[in-house]
């Protein structure tokens, strides 16, 4: 394979960290991607059932592989590597994607590339036509994580702040359950909040009255619980949902502005499942614009778990791929701080990441 071909050769990626099965191919541009969501499967249980998630990944991954390779007009002999989400996530679910990726890699003599799930979310806006340049502050907001990160390059990350208890997505889901909303709770709460009246309830903005960049959302959930007796009607429940959403957005905006001030950066990246929230997007864009900063989001389809972002990071880190059959590794927990910086910027990605 020539040097130029190696720089643009496609990487296949699999994402099975939780309740989405996804496959994508990236070669300096996104060639194809597909996803199957398990929301309907888990809805009757009110949350993700790990064993059911793993079994469904087994059923879905092969058809998605065939679909994506067909849409890209490629076969496995055309690939430069196989990436997979190695963690953090549900161990059983991670093993399905990891074992599938390892089998393809071993069968075709391809490097196997483990990808950090949160790094993939963090870099997801680089799939867009107007990607952020380095350095920037990243806010990662999902069901399992709330992080503020100083991003100086691919793999060069410094944690600025994190949630001391519930992640923001978890707080959305728990509050939705208090309000009697169906699974998945976060989007349902946001829909209910659209019809809520401003100012009917006043909830705290946790940890914004003191210095620092850490978060806490468990007390906000408790404040909703104590306000429930005053929200007997559907209209009042919508008011309370709006008050909760506004409190979360205000808290995140305050902390993001502090992080921009602390670093001196003028770019903010917001990613993860909660970054799809429209009130959060509008709030951060308005606050950032007022101080002359830019905000970058992934498109709605790439806010939640997907393989496009995994393929992007796998392509960036393809030099780290390992060919040994024993290279498969998955981790339920995996700090971002353990990642190594990528040396240099791949030539054909320069337009996307500088």
Buried (B, 14 or more C-beta within 10 A) or exposed (E): EEEEEEBBBBBBBBBBBBBBBBBBBBBBBBBBBBBBBBEEBBEEEEEBBBEBBBBBBBEBBEEBBEBBBEEBEBEBEBBBBBBBBBBBBBBBBBBBBBBBBBBBBBEEEBBBBBBBBBBBBBBBBBBBEEBBEBBBBBBBBBBBBBBBBBBBBBBBBEEBBBBEBBBBBBBBBBBBBBBEBEBBBBBBBBEBBEEBEEEBBEBBBBBBEEEEBBBBBBBBBEBBEEBBEEBEEEEBBBBBBBBBBBBBBBBBBBBBBBBBEBBEBBBBBBBBBBBBBEBBBEBBBEBBEEEEBBBBBBBEEBBBBBBBBBBBBBBBBBEBBBEEEEBBBBBEEBEBEEBEEBEEBBEBBEEBBE
